[in-house]
């Protein structure tokens, strides 16, 4: 009695999202493989995730004195096919200028300058 609606649901029901893997290729060619991957709606979402991960890695390197090598994140599918590559330089620069991002939390950081209220920032 319910077999037709169930069969119909299976054919038009929710589709599985593709799983993307984010492998980190070091400057010397060594690869840190992502063995778990992440389900995301599309390649653009995977690119955004890779850019965020690359920014986070860069922040850690800068915070802890690491070397800013030309590492990159390779986005692959479940078969290991490289779909996109996010290079460190692409995350840092655009058209030869330092990039900025809309979610840059440092825009609200104290500058050390006195505000128009005459009060000084906490950074001083």
MOPAC internal coordinates of N, CA, C and O (Angstrom, degrees):
PM7 1SCF
backbone

  N    0.0000 0     0.00 0     0.00 0    0    0    0
  C    1.4450 1     0.00 0     0.00 0    1    0    0
  C    1.5308 1   111.63 1     0.00 0    2    1    0
  O    1.2310 1   120.01 1   139.76 1    3    2    1
  N    1.3343 1   117.58 1   -40.24 1    3    2    1
  C    1.4618 1   120.61 1  -177.79 1    5    3    2
  C    1.5198 1   112.62 1  -100.31 1    6    5    3
  O    1.2310 1   120.07 1  -175.43 1    7    6    5
  N    1.2995 1   117.47 1     4.57 1    7    6    5
  C    1.4609 1   119.33 1  -174.80 1    9    7    6
  C    1.5266 1   112.88 1   -65.66 1   10    9    7
  O    1.2310 1   120.18 1   143.75 1   11   10    9
  N    1.3052 1   117.26 1   -36.25 1   11   10    9
  C    1.4711 1   118.49 1  -179.66 1   13   11   10
  C    1.5309 1   111.86 1   -67.41 1   14   13   11
  O    1.2310 1   118.80 1   131.83 1   15   14   13
  N    1.3429 1   119.90 1   -48.17 1   15   14   13
  C    1.4651 1   117.80 1   178.06 1   17   15   14
  C    1.5292 1   112.45 1   -62.29 1   18   17   15
  O    1.2310 1   120.05 1   142.45 1   19   18   17
  N    1.3296 1   117.51 1   -37.55 1   19   18   17
  C    1.4562 1   120.64 1   178.99 1   21   19   18
  C    1.5261 1   110.21 1   -65.29 1   22   21   19
  O    1.2310 1   120.51 1   135.98 1   23   22   21
  N    1.3179 1   116.63 1   -44.02 1   23   22   21
  C    1.4640 1   120.32 1   178.36 1   25   23   22
  C    1.5234 1   110.51 1   -62.82 1   26   25   23
  O    1.2310 1   120.49 1   139.91 1   27   26   25
  N    1.3207 1   116.67 1   -40.09 1   27   26   25
  C    1.4496 1   120.79 1   178.01 1   29   27   26
  C    1.5284 1   110.66 1   -64.02 1   30   29   27
  O    1.2310 1   120.11 1   137.76 1   31   30   29
  N    1.3469 1   117.39 1   -42.24 1   31   30   29
  C    1.4661 1   121.35 1   179.52 1   33   31   30
  C    1.5147 1   110.68 1   -61.90 1   34   33   31
  O    1.2310 1   120.58 1   139.04 1   35   34   33
  N    1.3336 1   116.50 1   -40.96 1   35   34   33
  C    1.4649 1   119.73 1  -179.86 1   37   35   34
  C    1.5218 1   111.46 1   -63.59 1   38   37   35
  O    1.2310 1   120.55 1   145.48 1   39   38   37
  N    1.3376 1   116.55 1   -34.52 1   39   38   37
  C    1.4605 1   118.76 1  -177.60 1   41   39   38
  C    1.5273 1   112.67 1   -80.91 1   42   41   39
  O    1.2310 1   119.59 1   151.93 1   43   42   41
  N    1.3380 1   118.39 1   -28.07 1   43   42   41
  C    1.4681 1   119.90 1  -178.64 1   45   43   42
  C    1.5205 1   112.14 1  -118.18 1   46   45   43
  O    1.2310 1   119.98 1  -178.19 1   47   46   45
  N    1.3253 1   117.64 1     1.81 1   47   46   45
  C    1.4654 1   122.47 1  -177.09 1   49   47   46
  C    1.5173 1   111.86 1   -66.13 1   50   49   47
  O    1.2310 1   121.16 1     7.12 1   51   50   49
  N    1.3079 1   115.38 1  -172.88 1   51   50   49
  C    1.4614 1   119.53 1  -177.31 1   53   51   50
  C    1.5281 1   111.12 1   -61.56 1   54   53   51
  O    1.2310 1   121.15 1   -45.58 1   55   54   53
  N    1.3136 1   115.40 1   134.42 1   55   54   53
  C    1.4627 1   120.83 1   179.78 1   57   55   54
  C    1.5156 1   108.70 1   -91.43 1   58   57   55
  O    1.2310 1   121.40 1   -31.22 1   59   58   57
  N    1.3206 1   114.93 1   148.78 1   59   58   57
  C    1.4520 1   119.60 1   176.32 1   61   59   58
  C    1.5205 1   109.33 1   -70.12 1   62   61   59
  O    1.2310 1   121.27 1   -39.17 1   63   62   61
  N    1.3200 1   115.18 1   140.83 1   63   62   61
  C    1.4587 1   118.83 1   175.62 1   65   63   62
  C    1.5291 1   108.15 1   -79.54 1   66   65   63
  O    1.2310 1   120.67 1   -31.20 1   67   66   65
  N    1.3118 1   116.33 1   148.80 1   67   66   65
  C    1.4643 1   118.43 1   177.42 1   69   67   66
  C    1.5238 1   110.60 1   -67.48 1   70   69   67
  O    1.2310 1   121.02 1   -29.43 1   71   70   69
  N    1.3172 1   115.66 1   150.57 1   71   70   69
  C    1.4657 1   121.99 1   177.00 1   73   71   70
  C    1.5250 1   108.08 1  -100.74 1   74   73   71
  O    1.2310 1   121.17 1   -52.66 1   75   74   73
  N    1.3243 1   115.37 1   127.34 1   75   74   73
  C    1.4585 1   122.14 1   178.68 1   77   75   74
  C    1.5174 1   108.81 1  -111.44 1   78   77   75
  O    1.2310 1   120.94 1   -33.91 1   79   78   77
  N    1.3252 1   115.81 1   146.09 1   79   78   77
  C    1.4507 1   122.36 1  -179.90 1   81   79   78
  C    1.5266 1   108.08 1  -117.43 1   82   81   79
  O    1.2310 1   120.81 1   -38.01 1   83   82   81
  N    1.3245 1   116.05 1   141.99 1   83   82   81
  C    1.4611 1   122.08 1  -174.31 1   85   83   82
  C    1.5268 1   108.72 1  -118.98 1   86   85   83
  O    1.2310 1   120.86 1   -86.33 1   87   86   85
  N    1.3233 1   115.96 1    93.67 1   87   86   85
  C    1.4611 1   121.59 1  -179.38 1   89   87   86
  C    1.5187 1   109.24 1   -92.02 1   90   89   87
  O    1.2310 1   120.75 1   -42.11 1   91   90   89
  N    1.3333 1   116.17 1   137.89 1   91   90   89
  C    1.4694 1   120.77 1   179.25 1   93   91   90
  C    1.5230 1   108.29 1  -101.87 1   94   93   91
  O    1.2310 1   121.14 1   -61.76 1   95   94   93
  N    1.3307 1   115.42 1   118.24 1   95   94   93
  C    1.4645 1   121.05 1   177.53 1   97   95   94
  C    1.5254 1   107.73 1   -98.33 1   98   97   95
  O    1.2310 1   121.61 1   -58.27 1   99   98   97
  N    1.3363 1   114.53 1   121.73 1   99   98   97
  C    1.4625 1   121.36 1   179.48 1  101   99   98
  C    1.5227 1   110.29 1   -76.59 1  102  101   99
  O    1.2310 1   120.66 1   -13.39 1  103  102  101
  N    1.3233 1   116.35 1   166.61 1  103  102  101
  C    1.4643 1   121.43 1  -179.96 1  105  103  102
  C    1.5275 1   111.60 1   -60.35 1  106  105  103
  O    1.2310 1   119.92 1   149.32 1  107  106  105
  N    1.3383 1   117.76 1   -30.68 1  107  106  105
  C    1.4659 1   121.09 1  -179.02 1  109  107  106
  C    1.5311 1   112.54 1   -85.89 1  110  109  107
  O    1.2310 1   120.05 1  -175.41 1  111  110  109
  N    1.3386 1   117.50 1     4.59 1  111  110  109
  C    1.4583 1   121.70 1   177.18 1  113  111  110
  C    1.5170 1   114.85 1    96.03 1  114  113  111
  O    1.2310 1   120.12 1   167.37 1  115  114  113
  N    1.3362 1   117.37 1   -12.63 1  115  114  113
  C    1.4649 1   119.77 1   178.07 1  117  115  114
  C    1.5179 1   109.76 1   -65.31 1  118  117  115
  O    1.2310 1   121.33 1   -34.71 1  119  118  117
  N    1.3377 1   115.06 1   145.29 1  119  118  117
  C    1.4593 1   119.88 1  -177.97 1  121  119  118
  C    1.5258 1   110.04 1  -119.13 1  122  121  119
  O    1.2310 1   121.50 1   -50.71 1  123  122  121
  N    1.3313 1   114.74 1   129.29 1  123  122  121
  C    1.4567 1   121.49 1   169.32 1  125  123  122
  C    1.5140 1   106.98 1   -93.31 1  126  125  123
  O    1.2310 1   120.71 1   -70.13 1  127  126  125
  N    1.3141 1   116.25 1   109.87 1  127  126  125
  C    1.4716 1   119.98 1  -173.76 1  129  127  126
  C    1.5268 1   111.97 1   -86.33 1  130  129  127
  O    1.2310 1   121.57 1   -44.80 1  131  130  129
  N    1.3076 1   114.60 1   135.20 1  131  130  129
  C    1.4632 1   123.20 1   172.85 1  133  131  130
  C    1.5277 1   106.18 1   -83.29 1  134  133  131
  O    1.2310 1   120.21 1   -65.51 1  135  134  133
  N    1.3187 1   117.21 1   114.49 1  135  134  133
  C    1.4655 1   120.22 1  -176.71 1  137  135  134
  C    1.5272 1   112.76 1   -95.27 1  138  137  135
  O    1.2310 1   120.41 1   167.97 1  139  138  137
  N    1.3311 1   116.81 1   -12.03 1  139  138  137
  C    1.4662 1   119.93 1  -178.38 1  141  139  138
  C    1.5168 1   113.02 1   -99.81 1  142  141  139
  O    1.2310 1   120.44 1   138.12 1  143  142  141
  N    1.3085 1   116.77 1   -41.88 1  143  142  141
  C    1.4494 1   120.56 1  -177.07 1  145  143  142
  C    1.5179 1   112.06 1    71.77 1  146  145  143
  O    1.2310 1   121.28 1     2.09 1  147  146  145
  N    1.3074 1   115.16 1  -177.91 1  147  146  145
  C    1.4605 1   121.66 1  -178.54 1  149  147  146
  C    1.5271 1   108.85 1  -148.00 1  150  149  147
  O    1.2310 1   121.15 1   -46.01 1  151  150  149
  N    1.3320 1   115.41 1   133.99 1  151  150  149
  C    1.4588 1   119.82 1   176.37 1  153  151  150
  C    1.5244 1   108.80 1   -80.36 1  154  153  151
  O    1.2310 1   121.21 1   -54.38 1  155  154  153
  N    1.3231 1   115.28 1   125.62 1  155  154  153
  C    1.4582 1   122.07 1   179.63 1  157  155  154
  C    1.5227 1   108.46 1  -138.92 1  158  157  155
  O    1.2310 1   120.09 1   -24.99 1  159  158  157
  N    1.3320 1   117.44 1   155.01 1  159  158  157
  C    1.4630 1   119.89 1  -174.62 1  161  159  158
  C    1.5305 1   114.89 1   -63.78 1  162  161  159
  O    1.2310 1   120.36 1   146.13 1  163  162  161
  N    1.3605 1   116.93 1   -33.87 1  163  162  161
  C    1.4629 1   118.37 1  -176.68 1  165  163  162
  C    1.5172 1   110.12 1  -162.80 1  166  165  163
  O    1.2310 1   121.03 1    -2.91 1  167  166  165
  N    1.3242 1   115.63 1   177.09 1  167  166  165
  C    1.4629 1   121.27 1  -177.67 1  169  167  166
  C    1.5288 1   111.50 1   -64.13 1  170  169  167
  O    1.2310 1   119.68 1   145.16 1  171  170  169
  N    1.3077 1   118.21 1   -34.84 1  171  170  169
  C    1.4728 1   120.75 1   179.21 1  173  171  170
  C    1.5235 1   110.58 1   -62.52 1  174  173  171
  O    1.2310 1   120.10 1   139.49 1  175  174  173
  N    1.3229 1   117.41 1   -40.51 1  175  174  173
  C    1.4689 1   121.06 1   176.28 1  177  175  174
  C    1.5286 1   110.21 1   -65.35 1  178  177  175
  O    1.2310 1   120.39 1   143.07 1  179  178  177
  N    1.3280 1   116.86 1   -36.93 1  179  178  177
  C    1.4678 1   120.74 1   177.31 1  181  179  178
  C    1.5240 1   110.52 1   -66.31 1  182  181  179
  O    1.2310 1   120.28 1   140.61 1  183  182  181
  N    1.3325 1   117.06 1   -39.39 1  183  182  181
  C    1.4716 1   120.88 1   177.40 1  185  183  182
  C    1.5349 1   110.48 1   -62.36 1  186  185  183
  O    1.2310 1   120.44 1   136.31 1  187  186  185
  N    1.3187 1   116.76 1   -43.69 1  187  186  185
  C    1.4667 1   120.94 1   178.28 1  189  187  186
  C    1.5277 1   110.69 1   -61.25 1  190  189  187
  O    1.2310 1   120.76 1   138.63 1  191  190  189
  N    1.3165 1   116.16 1   -41.37 1  191  190  189
  C    1.4613 1   120.90 1   178.37 1  193  191  190
  C    1.5318 1   110.98 1   -63.91 1  194  193  191
  O    1.2310 1   120.49 1   137.66 1  195  194  193
  N    1.3222 1   116.66 1   -42.34 1  195  194  193
  C    1.4659 1   121.21 1   179.58 1  197  195  194
  C    1.5256 1   111.19 1   -65.95 1  198  197  195
  O    1.2310 1   120.04 1   141.17 1  199  198  197
  N    1.3195 1   117.53 1   -38.83 1  199  198  197
  C    1.4662 1   120.99 1   177.59 1  201  199  198
  C    1.5198 1   109.60 1   -64.48 1  202  201  199
  O    1.2310 1   119.94 1   135.71 1  203  202  201
  N    1.3177 1   117.72 1   -44.29 1  203  202  201
  C    1.4681 1   121.04 1   178.08 1  205  203  202
  C    1.5184 1   111.05 1   -61.97 1  206  205  203
  O    1.2310 1   120.28 1   137.29 1  207  206  205
  N    1.3297 1   117.07 1   -42.71 1  207  206  205
  C    1.4614 1   120.83 1   179.02 1  209  207  206
  C    1.5228 1   110.71 1   -64.38 1  210  209  207
  O    1.2310 1   120.36 1   138.78 1  211  210  209
  N    1.3263 1   116.91 1   -41.22 1  211  210  209
  C    1.4607 1   120.99 1   179.59 1  213  211  210
  C    1.5257 1   110.45 1   -65.28 1  214  213  211
  O    1.2310 1   119.99 1   140.17 1  215  214  213
  N    1.3163 1   117.63 1   -39.83 1  215  214  213
  C    1.4692 1   121.29 1   176.94 1  217  215  214
  C    1.5238 1   110.62 1   -62.76 1  218  217  215
  O    1.2310 1   120.96 1   139.21 1  219  218  217
  N    1.3146 1   115.78 1   -40.79 1  219  218  217
  C    1.4652 1   120.18 1   179.50 1  221  219  218
  C    1.5252 1   110.95 1   -65.33 1  222  221  219
  O    1.2310 1   120.47 1   137.52 1  223  222  221
  N    1.3323 1   116.71 1   -42.48 1  223  222  221
  C    1.4648 1   121.00 1   177.66 1  225  223  222
  C    1.5278 1   109.80 1   -61.88 1  226  225  223
  O    1.2310 1   120.36 1   135.08 1  227  226  225
  N    1.3234 1   116.93 1   -44.92 1  227  226  225
  C    1.4704 1   120.61 1   178.57 1  229  227  226
  C    1.5206 1   111.33 1   -59.65 1  230  229  227
  O    1.2310 1   120.69 1   137.26 1  231  230  229
  N    1.3268 1   116.29 1   -42.74 1  231  230  229
  C    1.4634 1   120.51 1   178.81 1  233  231  230
  C    1.5198 1   111.71 1   -60.91 1  234  233  231
  O    1.2310 1   120.54 1   138.16 1  235  234  233
  N    1.3151 1   116.57 1   -41.84 1  235  234  233
  C    1.4735 1   120.63 1   178.21 1  237  235  234
  C    1.5235 1   110.88 1   -65.07 1  238  237  235
  O    1.2310 1   120.51 1   137.67 1  239  238  237
  N    1.3394 1   116.64 1   -42.33 1  239  238  237
  C    1.4660 1   119.73 1   178.19 1  241  239  238
  C    1.5140 1   110.74 1   -59.80 1  242  241  239
  O    1.2310 1   120.49 1   134.25 1  243  242  241
  N    1.3249 1   116.67 1   -45.75 1  243  242  241
  C    1.4621 1   120.59 1  -179.18 1  245  243  242
  C    1.5221 1   111.49 1   -66.42 1  246  245  243
  O    1.2310 1   120.55 1   138.96 1  247  246  245
  N    1.3075 1   116.55 1   -41.04 1  247  246  245
  C    1.4609 1   121.38 1  -178.83 1  249  247  246
  C    1.5217 1   111.60 1   -64.55 1  250  249  247
  O    1.2310 1   120.48 1   141.09 1  251  250  249
  N    1.3201 1   116.68 1   -38.91 1  251  250  249
  C    1.4654 1   120.79 1  -174.35 1  253  251  250
  C    1.5185 1   113.55 1  -105.89 1  254  253  251
  O    1.2310 1   120.01 1  -168.45 1  255  254  253
  N    1.3130 1   117.60 1    11.55 1  255  254  253
  C    1.4570 1   121.17 1   174.58 1  257  255  254
  C    1.5124 1   114.95 1    77.70 1  258  257  255
  O    1.2310 1   119.79 1  -154.98 1  259  258  257
  N    1.3042 1   118.01 1    25.02 1  259  258  257
  C    1.4586 1   120.94 1   179.00 1  261  259  258
  C    1.5139 1   111.79 1   -75.13 1  262  261  259
  O    1.2310 1   121.47 1   -16.00 1  263  262  261
  N    1.3137 1   114.78 1   164.00 1  263  262  261
  C    1.4578 1   121.49 1   179.54 1  265  263  262
  C    1.5261 1   109.12 1   -84.62 1  266  265  263
  O    1.2310 1   120.19 1   -45.62 1  267  266  265
  N    1.3108 1   117.24 1   134.38 1  267  266  265
  C    1.4607 1   122.36 1   179.02 1  269  267  266
  C    1.5268 1   109.98 1   -86.12 1  270  269  267
  O    1.2310 1   121.34 1  -104.25 1  271  270  269
  N    1.3213 1   115.04 1    75.75 1  271  270  269
  C    1.4590 1   121.26 1   178.09 1  273  271  270
  C    1.5222 1   110.37 1   -75.89 1  274  273  271
  O    1.2310 1   120.85 1   -17.95 1  275  274  273
  N    1.3229 1   115.98 1   162.05 1  275  274  273
  C    1.4747 1   119.14 1   177.40 1  277  275  274
  C    1.5342 1   112.02 1   -78.13 1  278  277  275
  O    1.2310 1   120.79 1  -121.93 1  279  278  277
  N    1.3203 1   116.09 1    58.07 1  279  278  277
  C    1.4646 1   120.50 1   176.54 1  281  279  278
  C    1.5148 1   108.94 1   -74.42 1  282  281  279
  O    1.2310 1   121.12 1   -18.54 1  283  282  281
  N    1.3201 1   115.46 1   161.46 1  283  282  281
  C    1.4562 1   119.32 1   179.08 1  285  283  282
  C    1.5166 1   109.69 1  -147.22 1  286  285  283
  O    1.2310 1   121.35 1   -22.83 1  287  286  285
  N    1.3190 1   115.02 1   157.17 1  287  286  285
  C    1.4555 1   121.20 1   175.60 1  289  287  286
  C    1.5201 1   107.16 1  -107.27 1  290  289  287
  O    1.2310 1   121.36 1   -54.89 1  291  290  289
  N    1.3293 1   115.01 1   125.11 1  291  290  289
  C    1.4536 1   121.12 1   177.72 1  293  291  290
  C    1.5254 1   108.13 1  -102.26 1  294  293  291
  O    1.2310 1   120.81 1   -57.17 1  295  294  293
  N    1.3069 1   116.06 1   122.83 1  295  294  293
  C    1.4662 1   121.35 1   177.73 1  297  295  294
  C    1.5247 1   106.73 1   -91.22 1  298  297  295
  O    1.2310 1   121.01 1   -56.89 1  299  298  297
  N    1.3402 1   115.68 1   123.11 1  299  298  297
  C    1.4584 1   119.70 1  -179.78 1  301  299  298
  C    1.5235 1   110.92 1  -123.87 1  302  301  299
  O    1.2310 1   121.46 1   -16.62 1  303  302  301
  N    1.3154 1   114.81 1   163.38 1  303  302  301
  C    1.4604 1   119.72 1   173.46 1  305  303  302
  C    1.5292 1   108.62 1   -92.54 1  306  305  303
  O    1.2310 1   120.18 1     4.77 1  307  306  305
  N    1.3273 1   117.26 1  -175.23 1  307  306  305
  C    1.4641 1   121.11 1  -176.64 1  309  307  306
  C    1.5248 1   112.73 1   -64.52 1  310  309  307
  O    1.2310 1   120.14 1   160.14 1  311  310  309
  N    1.3438 1   117.34 1   -19.86 1  311  310  309
  C    1.4586 1   121.19 1   178.77 1  313  311  310
  C    1.5279 1   112.94 1   -89.56 1  314  313  311
  O    1.2310 1   120.47 1   176.67 1  315  314  313
  N    1.3412 1   116.70 1    -3.33 1  315  314  313
  C    1.4537 1   120.69 1  -179.38 1  317  315  314
  C    1.5159 1   114.36 1    88.95 1  318  317  315
  O    1.2310 1   120.34 1  -174.98 1  319  318  317
  N    1.3236 1   116.96 1     5.02 1  319  318  317
  C    1.4642 1   120.69 1   178.01 1  321  319  318
  C    1.5231 1   109.30 1   -72.64 1  322  321  319
  O    1.2310 1   120.51 1   -53.08 1  323  322  321
  N    1.3256 1   116.63 1   126.92 1  323  322  321
  C    1.4646 1   121.04 1   179.32 1  325  323  322
  C    1.5278 1   108.61 1   -73.45 1  326  325  323
  O    1.2310 1   121.05 1   -59.03 1  327  326  325
  N    1.3239 1   115.60 1   120.97 1  327  326  325
  C    1.4651 1   122.12 1  -178.43 1  329  327  326
  C    1.5189 1   112.10 1   -97.91 1  330  329  327
  O    1.2310 1   120.64 1   149.60 1  331  330  329
  N    1.3327 1   116.38 1   -30.40 1  331  330  329
  C    1.4693 1   121.51 1  -179.84 1  333  331  330
  C    1.5227 1   108.21 1  -161.97 1  334  333  331
  O    1.2310 1   120.77 1   -23.36 1  335  334  333
  N    1.3204 1   116.14 1   156.64 1  335  334  333
  C    1.4549 1   122.45 1   177.75 1  337  335  334
  C    1.5223 1   108.46 1  -129.23 1  338  337  335
  O    1.2310 1   120.81 1   -50.49 1  339  338  337
  N    1.3211 1   116.05 1   129.51 1  339  338  337
  C    1.4600 1   121.82 1   177.33 1  341  339  338
  C    1.5271 1   107.05 1  -110.76 1  342  341  339
  O    1.2310 1   120.85 1   -70.63 1  343  342  341
  N    1.3256 1   115.98 1   109.37 1  343  342  341
  C    1.4647 1   121.57 1  -178.21 1  345  343  342
  C    1.5194 1   110.33 1   -90.47 1  346  345  343
  O    1.2310 1   121.11 1   -29.39 1  347  346  345
  N    1.3221 1   115.47 1   150.61 1  347  346  345
  C    1.4578 1   121.10 1   178.94 1  349  347  346
  C    1.5289 1   110.66 1   -55.42 1  350  349  347
  O    1.2310 1   120.44 1   134.97 1  351  350  349
  N    1.3124 1   116.77 1   -45.03 1  351  350  349
  C    1.4607 1   120.48 1  -179.29 1  353  351  350
  C    1.5222 1   112.80 1   -60.93 1  354  353  351
  O    1.2310 1   120.63 1   145.07 1  355  354  353
  N    1.3315 1   116.40 1   -34.93 1  355  354  353
  C    1.4603 1   119.75 1   178.89 1  357  355  354
  C    1.5173 1   111.64 1   -69.58 1  358  357  355
  O    1.2310 1   120.59 1   152.11 1  359  358  357
  N    1.3138 1   116.47 1   -27.89 1  359  358  357
  C    1.4648 1   121.25 1   178.59 1  361  359  358
  C    1.5257 1   110.54 1   -77.09 1  362  361  359
  O    1.2310 1   120.89 1   144.79 1  363  362  361
  N    1.3342 1   115.90 1   -35.21 1  363  362  361
  C    1.4639 1   120.85 1  -177.63 1  365  363  362
  C    1.5274 1   113.61 1   -83.45 1  366  365  363
  O    1.2310 1   120.22 1   142.32 1  367  366  365
  N    1.3374 1   117.19 1   -37.68 1  367  366  365
  C    1.4624 1   120.96 1  -170.97 1  369  367  366
  C    1.5226 1   112.26 1  -125.83 1  370  369  367
  O    1.2310 1   121.55 1   -28.55 1  371  370  369
  N    1.3213 1   114.64 1   151.45 1  371  370  369
  C    1.4626 1   123.05 1   169.75 1  373  371  370
  C    1.5270 1   106.55 1  -140.38 1  374  373  371
  O    1.2310 1   120.75 1   -56.17 1  375  374  373
  N    1.3109 1   116.17 1   123.83 1  375  374  373
  C    1.4656 1   121.91 1  -179.50 1  377  375  374
  C    1.5239 1   111.87 1    53.02 1  378  377  375
  O    1.2310 1   120.23 1  -139.85 1  379  378  377
  N    1.3398 1   117.17 1    40.15 1  379  378  377
  C    1.4548 1   121.93 1   177.27 1  381  379  378
  C    1.5223 1   115.34 1    78.04 1  382  381  379
  O    1.2310 1   119.79 1  -178.83 1  383  382  381
  N    1.3158 1   118.01 1     1.17 1  383  382  381
  C    1.4685 1   122.91 1  -179.70 1  385  383  382
  C    1.5269 1   109.26 1  -113.40 1  386  385  383
  O    1.2310 1   120.83 1   -28.99 1  387  386  385
  N    1.3312 1   116.02 1   151.01 1  387  386  385
  C    1.4527 1   118.49 1   173.67 1  389  387  386
  C    1.5222 1   109.44 1   -60.39 1  390  389  387
  O    1.2310 1   121.06 1   -42.93 1  391  390  389
  N    1.3089 1   115.58 1   137.07 1  391  390  389
  C    1.4691 1   120.74 1   179.79 1  393  391  390
  C    1.5107 1   110.26 1   -80.21 1  394  393  391
  O    1.2310 1   121.01 1   -24.10 1  395  394  393
  N    1.3118 1   115.66 1   155.90 1  395  394  393
  C    1.4603 1   121.17 1   168.86 1  397  395  394
  C    1.5269 1   106.24 1  -126.74 1  398  397  395
  O    1.2310 1   121.22 1   -23.36 1  399  398  397
  N    1.3115 1   115.28 1   156.64 1  399  398  397
  C    1.4548 1   121.40 1  -177.66 1  401  399  398
  C    1.5168 1   109.19 1  -126.56 1  402  401  399
  O    1.2310 1   120.56 1   -33.75 1  403  402  401
  N    1.3078 1   116.53 1   146.25 1  403  402  401
  C    1.4627 1   121.07 1  -177.86 1  405  403  402
  C    1.5217 1   112.61 1   -63.61 1  406  405  403
  O    1.2310 1   120.11 1   156.75 1  407  406  405
  N    1.3349 1   117.39 1   -23.25 1  407  406  405
  C    1.4580 1   120.29 1   179.59 1  409  407  406
  C    1.5327 1   112.06 1   -98.89 1  410  409  407
  O    1.2310 1   120.16 1  -157.24 1  411  410  409
  N    1.3261 1   117.30 1    22.76 1  411  410  409
  C    1.4611 1   122.87 1  -178.59 1  413  411  410
  C    1.5235 1   109.69 1   -70.36 1  414  413  411
  O    1.2310 1   120.94 1   -72.37 1  415  414  413
  N    1.3301 1   115.81 1   107.63 1  415  414  413
  C    1.4630 1   120.09 1  -177.00 1  417  415  414
  C    1.5212 1   112.62 1   -74.40 1  418  417  415
  O    1.2310 1   119.17 1   166.96 1  419  418  417
  N    1.3163 1   119.18 1   -13.04 1  419  418  417
  C    1.4617 1   120.40 1  -178.83 1  421  419  418
  C    1.5237 1   112.82 1   -76.04 1  422  421  419
  O    1.2310 1   119.95 1   170.26 1  423  422  421
  N    1.3276 1   117.71 1    -9.74 1  423  422  421
  C    1.4651 1   119.95 1   179.43 1  425  423  422
  C    1.5305 1   111.49 1   -62.49 1  426  425  423
  O    1.2310 1   120.49 1   154.87 1  427  426  425
  N    1.3207 1   116.66 1   -25.13 1  427  426  425
  C    1.4612 1   119.77 1  -179.38 1  429  427  426
  C    1.5300 1   112.46 1  -100.05 1  430  429  427
  O    1.2310 1   120.51 1  -173.75 1  431  430  429
  N    1.3217 1   116.62 1     6.25 1  431  430  429
  C    1.4593 1   119.71 1  -178.47 1  433  431  430
  C    1.5226 1   110.32 1   -70.21 1  434  433  431
  O    1.2310 1   120.38 1   -32.37 1  435  434  433
  N    1.3417 1   116.87 1   147.63 1  435  434  433
  C    1.4711 1   120.11 1   177.87 1  437  435  434
  C    1.5210 1   110.64 1   -60.53 1  438  437  435
  O    1.2310 1   120.58 1   -36.23 1  439  438  437
  N    1.3086 1   116.49 1   143.77 1  439  438  437
  C    1.4581 1   120.90 1  -178.56 1  441  439  438
  C    1.5138 1   113.01 1  -102.77 1  442  441  439
  O    1.2310 1   120.11 1   168.46 1  443  442  441
  N    1.3367 1   117.40 1   -11.54 1  443  442  441
  C    1.4453 1   120.20 1  -177.98 1  445  443  442
  C    1.5133 1   112.46 1    88.09 1  446  445  443
  O    1.2310 1   119.68 1   177.11 1  447  446  445
  N    1.3173 1   118.21 1    -2.89 1  447  446  445
  C    1.4534 1   122.23 1   179.24 1  449  447  446
  C    1.5203 1   109.88 1   -94.35 1  450  449  447
  O    1.2310 1   120.65 1   -30.71 1  451  450  449
  N    1.3324 1   116.37 1   149.29 1  451  450  449
  C    1.4632 1   120.03 1   177.51 1  453  451  450
  C    1.5240 1   109.45 1   -69.84 1  454  453  451
  O    1.2310 1   120.80 1   -41.62 1  455  454  453
  N    1.2946 1   116.07 1   138.38 1  455  454  453
  C    1.4676 1   121.47 1   178.28 1  457  455  454
  C    1.5248 1   108.84 1   -83.39 1  458  457  455
  O    1.2310 1   120.55 1    -8.97 1  459  458  457
  N    1.2914 1   116.55 1   171.03 1  459  458  457
  C    1.4545 1   120.98 1  -178.43 1  461  459  458
  C    1.5282 1   111.34 1   -65.72 1  462  461  459
  O    1.2310 1   120.03 1   165.31 1  463  462  461
  N    1.3460 1   117.55 1   -14.69 1  463  462  461
  C    1.4602 1   120.55 1   178.65 1  465  463  462
  C    1.5305 1   111.18 1   -77.54 1  466  465  463
  O    1.2310 1   121.06 1   169.15 1  467  466  465
  N    1.3311 1   115.57 1   -10.85 1  467  466  465
  C    1.4599 1   119.89 1  -178.89 1  469  467  466
  C    1.5203 1   111.71 1    89.24 1  470  469  467
  O    1.2310 1   119.60 1   173.06 1  471  470  469
  N    1.3171 1   118.37 1    -6.94 1  471  470  469
  C    1.4673 1   121.67 1   177.23 1  473  471  470
  C    1.5152 1   109.43 1   -83.52 1  474  473  471
  O    1.2310 1   121.08 1   -27.20 1  475  474  473
  N    1.3219 1   115.55 1   152.80 1  475  474  473
  C    1.4493 1   119.92 1   179.46 1  477  475  474
  C    1.5226 1   109.67 1   -97.33 1  478  477  475
  O    1.2310 1   121.48 1   -30.20 1  479  478  477
  N    1.3306 1   114.78 1   149.80 1  479  478  477
  C    1.4669 1   121.00 1   176.78 1  481  479  478
  C    1.5184 1   109.44 1   -67.89 1  482  481  479
  O    1.2310 1   120.63 1   -20.48 1  483  482  481
  N    1.3012 1   116.40 1   159.52 1  483  482  481
  C    1.4600 1   122.89 1   178.21 1  485  483  482
  C    1.5220 1   111.22 1   -65.96 1  486  485  483
  O    1.2310 1   119.69 1   158.51 1  487  486  485
  N    1.3129 1   118.20 1   -21.49 1  487  486  485
  C    1.4661 1   121.52 1  -177.14 1  489  487  486
  C    1.5173 1   111.47 1   -70.98 1  490  489  487
  O    1.2310 1   119.32 1   163.12 1  491  490  489
  N    1.3111 1   118.89 1   -16.88 1  491  490  489
  C    1.4722 1   119.91 1  -177.03 1  493  491  490
  C    1.5055 1   111.50 1   -79.64 1  494  493  491
  O    1.2310 1   120.10 1   180.00 1  495  494  493

